[in-house]
Amino acid sequence: MADTSVAHAHETHDHDHQDDPNIWEGAKEPFKASYGKLMMWYFLVSDAFTFAGFLIAYGALRFSTPTWPEADFVFASFPFVDAHWPLVFVTFMTFVLIFSSVTMVRAVQEGHRENRNGVVFWMFLTILGGAIFLGSQAYEWTTLIVKENVTLSANPFSRHIADGVYLNPDGSEGRNEDGTPKTFTKGENYLLHKHDGKFDIPQVKYTTGQYAGQVKEAGLGPKAFGALFFFITGFHGFHVFSGCTLSHYHYD
Amino acid sequence: MAGHQTYEEQKALVFRGLMLLGAITIVEVFVALLAKGHLVHSIKFSEGFGHYLYMLLMVGFSLYKAYFIIFYFMHMAYEVRGLMLSVLLPTTLLIWAIIAFFQEGNSWGARRELIREKDQEIVKPNTGGKPQGYLLSGVDWPQKG
């Protein structure tokens, strides 16, 4: 009984609002949020869908391709160090983003206190974080394009589809330096290198799977890998770049 | 957030958030490297129960980080319910998008050999000039070459 009377009271209350002549003049904000804040939330919804579309396309193509290279094989280099450290540099970039989101929250808090210098200080750190992220992307792209020859249309990163052994140019089985056969296993990642402007594509002989006993080329990997990587990280880089450059505006 | 907490409480929340997000990220990287066999070569969660547990953990960590950032760093927790639902409900469509498109990709991958075979199939040209594309009785059908 008490519940219905409360509900009834609410209805009358809403009714009063609709009769308010100021309601169409912006007197009542939808969701108690300003126009700018509400539209920022809906921009973020659309942004989430844009990036989700890209990443879902990437995932679907990756699942459809058995030779799709593993990220921890491709992204294992680190600036100034000749090392194979899977995901370490990627983790560094993630931390840069975490720090710059924290400094952004601090800037908003100082803004609420109308502390102009505080806002400038924390916004500066946020923009610096964005710039460090963009620089890291530049390093990543340079490594892929210059050192590893990944382009929009050629991708030398791939994976073996079955167990097998590498063959010498004369057709005999390849040997490691210690005399053991130069074998590989199913799912092993590989990177082809360029010699005199052409990719060095080795002949292999499979020992398992449907091609067992056959000689094939261990060729270039799926083109979509390079194309999607550059497109998606490029789009994200543009998103960060526009944030870094346009953030100066609001605090004039 | 404005008006709900003192300035000191706000600063403490930001510091706690930084520690929380950093800690979860470090655990995520550790779990990923362990599951892929990069840390201990004899341990690898590449199939079966271990793999499902690994994937569930990663999805859980990611969702928790997203929840914390959206609700506390972006102040969704202090908005009215309608605003929260109008932003979060549409994103649940993505759950189905992920399931459907990944299923599609998997199926395509599983049929890759069949697709390749069909692409390379050589069919004898129809020299008789008879119409193709539907069944005609008493016709000598071209054989797969």
Interface residues (C-beta under 8 A of the other chain):
Chain A: F31 K32 A33 L38 W41 Y42 L44 V45 A48 F49 A52 I56 A57 G59 A60 L61 R62 F63 S64 T65 P66 E70 D72 P86 L87 T91 T94 F95 I98 F99 S101 V102 V105 R106 Q109 H112 R113 Q210
Chain B: M1 A2 Y7 Q10 K11 V14 G17 L18 L21 G22 T25 V29 A32 L33 K36 H38 I69 F73 E79 V80 G82 L83 S86 V87 P90 T91 L94 A97 I98 F101 F102 E104 G105 N106 W108 G109 R112 E113
